[in-house]
Amino acid sequence: MPPDELARTLEILPLRVGIYIPDDLLEDWFAPGTGMNPPSEAALKAAEAFGRRFECEFKYYPERREAVLWKWVPAM
């Protein structure tokens, strides 16, 4: 389960600003015990769904071993 601070941060996140989450925290927070090298599909899907609750986009970058949640700007 992601920490409450992450939810609060995503609620007030300004447009075009991102939150970076490393592989180990993706697994710990979103699908404990499923593996993190690379993160499991379950962890990635759960993180993406969590971000959508706060109107955030989600992208995983395997070369950086981290994911990003950000608020997009419509029609920019």
Backbone as CSV, one residue per row, in Angstrom:
resi,resn,N_x,N_y,N_z,CA_x,CA_y,CA_z,C_x,C_y,C_z
1,MET,0.844,-1.177,0.000,0.000,0.000,0.000,0.892,1.245,0.000
2,PRO,0.680,2.130,-0.934,1.481,3.350,-0.954,1.237,4.186,0.307
3,PRO,2.229,4.933,0.724,2.038,5.759,1.920,1.005,6.859,1.683
4,ASP,0.357,7.268,2.756,-0.645,8.335,2.673,-0.044,9.619,2.103
5,GLU,1.226,9.852,2.376,1.887,11.064,1.876,1.908,11.106,0.354
6,LEU,2.016,9.946,-0.287,2.017,9.916,-1.753,0.649,10.333,-2.282
7,ALA,-0.406,9.827,-1.684,-1.758,10.207,-2.104,-1.977,11.704,-1.915
8,ARG,-1.571,12.230,-0.772,-1.746,13.667,-0.519,-0.936,14.492,-1.515
9,THR,0.265,14.047,-1.828,1.110,14.767,-2.783,0.476,14.767,-4.161
10,LEU,-0.045,13.624,-4.606,-0.668,13.562,-5.924,-1.938,14.408,-5.994
11,GLU,-2.633,14.532,-4.881,-3.832,15.383,-4.859,-3.499,16.831,-5.171
12,ILE,-2.375,17.320,-4.684,-2.030,18.734,-4.848,-0.931,18.965,-5.885
13,LEU,-0.534,17.925,-6.586,0.544,18.030,-7.559,0.192,19.043,-8.652
14,PRO,1.056,20.024,-8.887,0.784,20.978,-9.973,0.888,20.301,-11.342
15,LEU,0.234,20.882,-12.323,0.324,20.375,-13.691,1.778,20.382,-14.153
16,ARG,2.133,19.362,-14.947,3.449,19.214,-15.568,4.570,18.930,-14.579
17,VAL,4.244,18.556,-13.359,5.239,18.187,-12.360,5.084,16.702,-12.082
18,GLY,6.213,15.993,-11.932,6.160,14.552,-11.746,6.713,14.077,-10.419
19,ILE,6.312,12.867,-10.074,6.812,12.142,-8.912,7.523,10.904,-9.448
20,TYR,8.757,10.692,-9.037,9.551,9.559,-9.498,9.567,8.493,-8.419
21,ILE,9.314,7.240,-8.834,9.251,6.126,-7.889,10.203,5.035,-8.367
22,PRO,11.253,4.730,-7.592,12.198,3.684,-7.990,11.581,2.283,-7.921
23,ASP,12.208,1.358,-8.656,11.736,-0.029,-8.754,11.396,-0.665,-7.412
24,ASP,12.295,-0.527,-6.441,12.072,-1.234,-5.175,10.816,-0.734,-4.469
25,LEU,10.534,0.563,-4.567,9.319,1.077,-3.937,8.071,0.708,-4.721
26,LEU,8.178,0.618,-6.043,7.032,0.153,-6.840,6.563,-1.208,-6.335
27,GLU,7.505,-2.100,-6.156,7.163,-3.448,-5.690,6.660,-3.413,-4.261
28,ASP,7.357,-2.702,-3.382,6.961,-2.647,-1.968,5.569,-2.049,-1.788
29,TRP,5.278,-0.995,-2.523,4.028,-0.269,-2.323,2.841,-0.856,-3.081
30,PHE,3.079,-1.390,-4.280,1.950,-1.735,-5.150,1.738,-3.235,-5.367
31,ALA,2.733,-4.058,-5.157,2.553,-5.512,-5.304,3.657,-6.228,-4.525
32,PRO,3.612,-6.144,-3.198,4.664,-6.755,-2.385,4.865,-8.232,-2.699
33,GLY,6.136,-8.613,-2.767,6.479,-10.014,-2.965,6.415,-10.503,-4.395
34,THR,6.173,-9.614,-5.358,6.042,-10.064,-6.747,7.327,-9.913,-7.552
35,GLY,8.339,-9.302,-6.993,9.618,-9.151,-7.681,9.809,-7.750,-8.211
36,MET,11.105,-7.341,-8.291,11.357,-5.964,-8.696,12.458,-5.820,-9.722
37,ASN,12.931,-6.882,-10.298,14.024,-6.758,-11.250,13.744,-7.570,-12.501
38,PRO,12.892,-7.111,-13.374,12.161,-5.846,-13.389,10.909,-5.926,-12.526
39,PRO,10.254,-4.791,-12.287,9.012,-4.823,-11.504,7.970,-5.702,-12.202
40,SER,7.153,-6.337,-11.403,6.126,-7.212,-11.962,5.068,-6.401,-12.696
41,GLU,4.382,-7.059,-13.590,3.269,-6.429,-14.305,2.196,-6.011,-13.309
42,ALA,1.998,-6.794,-12.258,1.002,-6.453,-11.230,1.356,-5.134,-10.544
43,ALA,2.636,-4.925,-10.233,3.063,-3.685,-9.586,2.864,-2.497,-10.522
44,LEU,3.207,-2.665,-11.787,3.065,-1.571,-12.747,1.602,-1.215,-12.965
45,LYS,0.749,-2.218,-13.096,-0.678,-1.956,-13.294,-1.299,-1.307,-12.059
46,ALA,-0.906,-1.758,-10.883,-1.446,-1.170,-9.649,-0.991,0.278,-9.482
47,ALA,0.252,0.560,-9.818,0.760,1.937,-9.726,0.052,2.838,-10.728
48,GLU,-0.170,2.332,-11.933,-0.882,3.118,-12.942,-2.318,3.409,-12.490
49,ALA,-2.993,2.414,-11.950,-4.373,2.601,-11.470,-4.408,3.585,-10.299
50,PHE,-3.430,3.508,-9.426,-3.350,4.441,-8.300,-3.210,5.869,-8.821
51,GLY,-2.339,6.067,-9.788,-2.147,7.396,-10.360,-3.406,7.942,-11.009
52,ARG,-4.145,7.082,-11.690,-5.391,7.521,-12.347,-6.398,8.071,-11.338
53,ARG,-6.370,7.555,-10.120,-7.276,8.073,-9.080,-7.049,9.561,-8.834
54,PHE,-5.846,10.028,-9.155,-5.486,11.430,-8.919,-5.278,12.185,-10.235
55,GLU,-5.839,11.628,-11.312,-5.748,12.217,-12.649,-4.304,12.360,-13.117
56,CYS,-3.489,11.370,-12.787,-2.085,11.372,-13.175,-1.828,10.359,-14.286
57,GLU,-0.904,10.706,-15.155,-0.383,9.788,-16.155,0.685,8.933,-15.486
58,PHE,0.987,7.784,-16.103,1.990,6.863,-15.559,2.875,6.375,-16.689
59,LYS,4.165,6.320,-16.428,5.113,5.756,-17.397,6.225,5.084,-16.620
60,TYR,6.579,3.863,-17.041,7.705,3.151,-16.443,8.892,3.230,-17.388
61,TYR,10.058,3.558,-16.865,11.299,3.661,-17.635,12.273,2.587,-17.171
62,PRO,12.342,1.455,-17.878,13.216,0.364,-17.431,14.693,0.755,-17.403
63,GLU,15.132,1.598,-18.347,16.542,1.979,-18.381,16.928,2.826,-17.157
64,ARG,15.960,3.522,-16.587,16.210,4.331,-15.379,15.804,3.604,-14.107
65,ARG,15.112,2.466,-14.283,14.619,1.664,-13.166,13.741,2.485,-12.227
66,GLU,12.807,3.242,-12.867,11.870,4.037,-12.094,10.622,4.313,-12.920
67,ALA,9.574,4.682,-12.209,8.320,5.088,-12.835,8.072,6.555,-12.506
68,VAL,7.238,7.166,-13.325,6.887,8.565,-13.112,5.370,8.697,-13.143
69,LEU,4.841,9.443,-12.192,3.438,9.849,-12.185,3.433,11.358,-12.342
70,TRP,2.609,11.877,-13.255,2.549,13.331,-13.450,1.167,13.737,-13.897
71,LYS,0.872,14.994,-13.651,-0.399,15.575,-14.112,-0.167,16.163,-15.488
72,TRP,-0.941,15.735,-16.444,-0.793,16.221,-17.814,-1.618,17.485,-18.014
73,VAL,-1.277,18.187,-19.066,-1.972,19.424,-19.383,-2.798,19.184,-20.647
74,PRO,-4.115,19.260,-20.543,-4.935,19.053,-21.736,-4.672,20.140,-22.785
75,ALA,-4.667,19.739,-24.035,-4.544,20.653,-25.186,-3.313,21.536,-25.110
76,MET,-2.222,20.974,-24.663,-0.991,21.762,-24.648,-0.152,21.431,-25.837
